[in-house]
Amino acid sequence: MTDWKEVVEQHGPVVWQTAYRLLGNHADASDCFQKVFLDAVQVARRESVREWPALLRRMATARALDLLRDRYRHRSR
């Protein structure tokens, strides 16, 4: 069983830094942070996670890029 409090305490700062670095916005970084950990719960239910930092950093990057894409799509309309 995964100790989520420990995972968030240990790896949360890396997720936050990654999201904020890419998004440059506190509100968007907060949304991204939450989405990453919700997605991580789903991944952990399906399979065992050996490298939390790598998984969470990759997920934070992917979610931040998704938010940036949405931002640019809405601006172009």
Summary of the structure (lengths in Angstrom):
residues: 77
radius of gyration: 13.0
end to end distance: 45.3
largest distance: 45.3
contacts: 200
relative contact order: 0.17
helix: 86%
strand: 0%
